[in-house]
Structure formats: structure tokens, C-alpha cells
Amino acid sequence: MFKFKFTLIFLIFFTMIDVASSHGPTRQKIKESITIKAKPEDVWNIIKDFGNINNWHPSISKVESDGKNRTIYYSPRNNTPIKQKLENYSDEKMMYKTSITEVDIKNFPVNTYTANISVKANDDGSSTVLWKAAFYRAYVNNDPPPELNEAAAIKAVTEFFQAGLNNLKSKLEK
């Protein structure tokens, strides 16, 4: 009887480990921020126009926008068109939220992506821009290829955010 119970517990334990290790993608979250020596209103005036991200983001070669939806062309990734929707906008809170509605995952490997960008005042008169996103890797099944896994998705979003924030800082602090 003891051998039977031990064998049963052993099988249940390893079945649970196998099930736990064979799950699909997990939601990833990225936060990037930068402090800019400029008044929040000045920073917001640059980024608030949803349809003109190419005015401050160096990696966007072109934008097509109707005010609620936009297609950005992301130059470091083969001028990949990324279709986005404006989900929420507050001029008063100096923030807006976007989602990706269509993207070529070979060039920007994310799925179910939402992002929020906001500007906050600092005590010294400077501003902090916070850009955060939540998304899944592009490959929804188990065992993704390297170019569609979590690391590739995190890298793509992080590079996109950092390029935009660094250029925004340069533009406002010159």
C-alpha cells in the first residue's frame, strides 16, 4: 500500500510540474521613464498630439491619422506599419492610452498590446514622462521561435520607448 501511495503522489507531483511548465505566453509589463528639464506643459505640448508622434519620436518615419486611429511607420523595423487606436485621452491629466490593432509580428513581435504615456510635474520644475505597456509575446503557442518569444517582445518595446523618450529629452533640453 505504501508503494502505491508513494507512486501516486510521485505521478501527481510530476504531472503538475509538466502542466505548469507547458503554459503559453504570459503578460509582460514594461515601464520606461525619463526626467526632462522642462515644464510639464511644454513636454505635454510636444507629445499630446496623437497623430504627430513622428514630430518627437525619431524612429517613426510617417504617420497616417484620423485623430482616433493612426498608422505609424516604424523605420528600424523595415518601416513596419503599426496600426494603433487611441483608447483614452486626458489633456487635464496629461496622458493618453493606445492599443495596437494590427501589426506584422515578424517586425514588432507583440500581441494584445496597450500602452499609456503620461507627464508628471517634479518639485524642481522639471517633468517626468512615464511610458508603460502591457502585452503578450507574438507567438501564442508553446515553444516560440526566438524572434517571437518574450525576450524579443520586451526588447522591441523597450527599444521603441527608449528611442522616443531620449529624443524627446534632447528636443526639449537643447
Long-range contacts (C-beta under 8 A, 24 or more apart in sequence): 22-142, 23-142, 24-140, 24-141, 24-142, 25-111, 25-136, 25-137, 25-139, 25-140, 25-144, 25-150, 26-136, 26-150, 27-134, 27-135, 27-136, 28-134, 28-135, 28-136, 28-137, 28-150, 28-153, 28-154, 28-157, 29-132, 29-133, 29-134, 30-132, 30-133, 30-134, 30-135, 30-154, 30-157, 30-158, 30-161, 31-130, 31-131, 31-132, 32-130, 32-131, 32-132, 32-158, 32-161, 32-162, 32-165, 33-128, 33-129, 33-130, 33-131, 33-165, 34-128, 34-129, 34-165, 34-166, 34-168, 34-169, 35-122, 35-126, 35-127, 35-128, 36-126, 36-127, 36-128, 36-129, 36-168, 36-169, 36-172, 36-173, 37-126, 37-172, 37-173, 38-126, 38-127, 38-172, 38-173, 39-121, 39-125, 39-127, 40-94, 40-119, 40-120, 40-121, 40-127, 42-127, 42-172, 43-94, 43-119, 43-127, 43-129, 43-168, 43-172, 44-91, 44-94, 44-119, 46-168, 46-171, 46-172, 47-117, 47-119, 47-129, 47-168, 48-91, 48-94, 48-96, 50-86, 50-89, 50-96, 50-98, 53-164, 56-164, 56-167, 56-168, 56-171, 57-163, 57-164, 57-167, 57-168, 58-163, 58-164, 58-167, 59-160, 59-163, 59-164, 69-101, 74-107, 74-108, 74-160, 76-159, 76-163, 77-107, 77-108, 77-156, 78-107, 80-104, 80-107, 80-108, 82-108, 87-114, 88-116, 93-118, 94-118, 94-119, 94-120, 95-119, 100-135, 105-138, 105-139, 105-148, 106-147, 106-148, 108-156, 108-160, 109-137, 109-138, 109-139, 109-147, 109-148, 109-149, 109-152, 109-153, 109-156, 110-135, 110-136, 110-137, 110-138, 110-153, 110-156, 110-157, 111-135, 111-136, 111-137, 111-138, 111-140, 112-136, 113-157, 129-165, 129-168, 131-161, 131-164, 131-165, 133-157, 133-161
